[in-house]
Amino acid sequence: MPPSIHIDPARHVAPVDPRIYSGFTEHMGRCIYGGLYDPGNEHGLADANGYRTDVLQALKDLNIPIVRYPGGNFVSSYRWQDGVGPKELRPRRPELAWLTEESNQFGTDEFIQWCRLLGAEPYICLNMGTGTLEDALAWLEYCNSSANTHYANMRRKNGHPEPYGVKYWALGNEVWGPWQVGQMTAEDYSKTAYQWAKALRLLDPSIKLISCGETGFADWDRVTLKTLAPVVDFHSIHLYTVSEGNHDVNVMGPAAAEKGIEITKSLIELAKIEGKLTKDITVCFDEWNVWDPVRAPGEKGAEEHYDLSDALGEYKAVASWLNVFVRKADIVKIACIAQSVNVISPIITSPTGLFKQTTYYPLQLFATLMQGTALSLHVAADAPEDDTYTGPTVPPFVAHLSVHTPPAARLTKWIDASAVLSPSKTEIRLAVVNRHQTRAFDVPIAFGPDARVAPRLVVHEVWSPQLGDRNGFEGEKVKTVERKVDAWDGVYQCKEHSFQVLVFTLL
């Protein structure tokens, strides 16, 4: 029996938060310089302030609601004061995360202005490596204060009379990691972050604070949530999958994220019960992507050129990743793809233009179509040898779960899907990934007993005959194709290694 998809439009999970389609920019490789910021571009692609207008347009087409900045690992030795004021007076510093030099020609003011051009809210990550609480308070004052005080007046002197009103502030980045400047234990981080959170809220009670989590399934997450739940609004998770040259490992990676989200939800509930808290704490998955650090080392700019496999898999394997976020709409409220331009990103630039990688198109389809209310959905898989994957995964515990889990409940099915009820409540939109390299599936799609859909549907498909097809400056082999099916009979043929959003009209 082939895999089948069962949807009941009466069973709502939660509204899909548009913030799950957010972005991330870091001072790494060509993300900032030569990416979104390219002053003096000789081909007329930058505006008077140095922002690449073609990049802005490509990102606007993704409906990005929030952008995280300035890191990432970069932030843990960043002095924000170096990046404001007259550019000719800004110091050039050694950069310790990626072992480069930072010119500081792009800083807080440029980032805020760029976000406003993009139509996105800024999200700032604080330096909890070499930075102090005094530095953090000064940065918050510079951005948000309307008082007659030193850093607020510094912002005014720099030509920005009105406060920026930055809402989202992260308490450090990956402080648990040995690669991080200022690495801490979970206990030490929790004590420090608790005091930072108290002080920051004294200065601006309106801000939203994000605690530094790990993968969601690490003990770090348990320890930090137990302490920080009373003073934060979101708990962050970071996860990248590595394909190890194996398509199947690549496309099954999001199963680890899904399990991490489920575990984090339980840890949040436990922390709230123990702390007798009634407020909401949700997940901010503010770094996710597909990244092979051997193929694209960070210290060399991490410029991944993705093929169709990546578009269907985990990190930049956008489709399966975003299926997870939609399915977990009750707890995941923010997610930031890392990163926005050039660095493991959906957009690659040159001085003369840009191209959209294969991963751009699934992200665009989700951001434009998968809005509304997430629906409860089940993919039936009765024959594990045919309908589910049981090979190696990264991390390996996902494969172990699959072996001991009934086929119907496995996260590593070849057919992966999510569904939404459109904001107008007139359409059901179904995102489907066939993660199998070579096999097409005839997939029956069944709706709830009280739902009636029209016999026609619109299909938005990302597919190419060759799994290794890539896009480049010479042309884009992989992009979205839209077509109409006028006589749908209840079964949809999912091509091998394909992604599609099916739009059904409710009668």
PyMOL commands that set and color helices and strands:
alter all, ss='L'
color gray80, all
select helices_A, chain A and resi 18-21+53-60+73-77+80-83+87-89+108-118+133-144+150-157+186-203+219-228+247-252+254-274+298-300+308-312+318-327+360-369+384-387+397-403+407-409
alter helices_A, ss='H'
color red, helices_A
select strands_A, chain A and resi 4-15+23-24+66-69+93-95+100-102+121-125+168-170+208-211+234-241+282-290+332-337+347-350+353-356+373-380+415-421+427-434+441-447+453-462+471-472+475-476+480-485+491-494+498-506
alter strands_A, ss='S'
color yellow, strands_A
deselect
rebuild
show_as cartoon
